[in-house]
């Protein structure tokens, strides 16, 4: 079999007109290697004669396909018992992302050879480390997730038999200008087609380059330009290659990862870059842990000139990068390693081999860190690991949080299918919180050790379950939607009839019942016993409607004003905000006709927002006429840049009647801000809309209301509205007049 692979490689070399050294691996050669590895190790359950019980150590699968040429994206798993999904730490290596940056593919292949052949002379000094990580972890390697770009860099024959090649191509082959032709220019930049795959993740995607955006160079090499090379794509995860990596990452709880790159310009050459430190002050929640390991890895990779080592640093860019997304979304700490100097495709085979060898030292250190291995001067372990189960020993899907290392931008960290969680820490004591829907929460201290993994067994007790009966009075036949939400999730309720009996675990919930025309019913409850709730759904009335056709009713309170365009209020006229802004509603919020209703108001707005978590806020408050007193209605922050309706219950006093809107920022890390399409203050109507169910309010409705006052109609039909409308202690003719006025002005 090995002779066959060498023969195919030789034939490929003879037929190729590539200007690259044949030391570099083409896509065809990679697939030939995968075939060979699978034949040697894919079903061999005793590959190492010197140990027992290792089982099959090689597994491979296709995790996706490229977007244009439909080329497979291979993932290779190497571990003891690789054909079984075991409860072990998982580590991910992404070899090649950018097409021209081919060193990472070669390092991936070298790592596979090392792991499959631990006693080979070239890597025998690492044999103990290799066997340790194989027995204690699962190593997944994706040699390339840009097979199209790899093919462009190595070259191909076009349909006319002509040889095509661009060794400086960076992207995939997405038809960005939609002309059904692959448009590229030989040399750095100016390729109209393709997407930069390391700008296509959704976290901070908005800051990546737009289509056909010109390059501005870099600080270390301002004369270097690579136009169009960094196009982020039409939307986040628009590229199948990145969808494949995203889905693969979400299916596997990777603890650590390396993504290999190289620097054509030399601006970031020979660096180990880790998640993030934005604007020199805002770091990832695990910054200390992330940075320390990055420094240790970098210190083990000698530079090409032999005068030093790779340089560690935190990412300062915000533009849809993989390493930031992996950490934010999955908890996996990924290091972007820029391999080699600006001479990133050298012809010197000795230099190629030497660069790969120097990088293997840092890579083996990371693998041992992930596995928790201390053999051969391994790193300090400082890893905690735990199983979360119910009282019967069944694994639970639970949220696991280290309170000292939490952040609002982080997606919650959850246990895997084994109920397992893992976390790298610094030496010290932390607070661990574990929650699962329907179970009592756990909170307690946890400490890491330099010498071994700290193992925890956490058993959660099931909460009691209570009946919740919801009685809905929907006389107006509103097209209702209903939801019940907790800290863990939100469920839509199916309203088949007016009475819904549900069962939920003990806890705090919010019940929401709404429609386009009705007053939104928002009921917070503490469910600690069987409970019955009555909800009387009424029409909503408007105290304030603002469609933002202009800002005539608003007064700017500083030098910056909000921006209105096509009936939408924006936090700024540019793409991103950069300063504090506030507005106040000029008109008095008049409550003279709403005595008794000031406790049942709702601020309703159609909103989308992209605001830096916790540091920046959109604030709504009520102010007194003299500005001496105020009360905050709500503060909004974070990212949800899709249009949605927000309902915020609040109360009002006689003093605080001016609505004020403030956008408060700290002036750094500025996003797209917010947009508001419509703003209202609403209250619950006393009336049942069209009281006789005809199409118009008429004299029949007036008669109905008079009969109500005279006692011929029970007041229960009016819900929670005040029975004495003019507040004089009894129903009389003035109430009739007031009710008639309400109808005539309806």
Secondary structure, DSSP 8 states (H G I E B T S, - for coil): -HHHHHHHHHHHHHH---SS-TTS--HHHHHHHHHHHHHHHSS-SB--TTSS--B--EEEEEEEE-SSS--EEEEEEESTTTTS--SSEEEEEEEE-STT-THHHHHHHHHHHHHH-TTSTTTGGGHHHHHHHHHHEEEEEEEES-HHHHHHHH-EE-TTS-EE--TT--S----TT-SSS----SSSS---S---GGG-SSTTGGGSB-TT-----BTTBTT---TTTTB--SSTT-SHHHHHHHHHHHHS-EEEEEEEE--SSSTT-SEEEES-EETTTEE-TTHHHHHHHHHHHHTTSB-TTSSSB-EEEE----SS-HHHHHHHHH--EEEEEE-S-S-TT-S-HHHHHHHHHHHHHHHHHHHHHHHT--TTT-----EEEEEEE-TTS-B---EEEEGGG--TTS---B--TTSEEEEE--SSEEEEEEE-TTB--EEEEEE--SSS-EEEEEE--B--EEEEEEEEE-TT----EEEEE-SS-EEEE--SSSEEEEEEESEEEEEEEE-SSB--EEEEEEESS-EEEEEE--BEEEEEEE--S-STTEEE-SS---EEETTEEES-SSSS--S-EEEEE-S----TT-TT-TTSEEEEEEEEEEE-TTTSEEEEEEEETTSS-EEEEEEE-EEEEEEEEEEEEE---SSEEEEEEEEE--SSS---EEEEEEEEEEEE-SS-SSTTSSSS--HHHHHHHHHHHHTSS-GGGGTTS-SSTTSSSS--HHHHHHHHHHHHT-
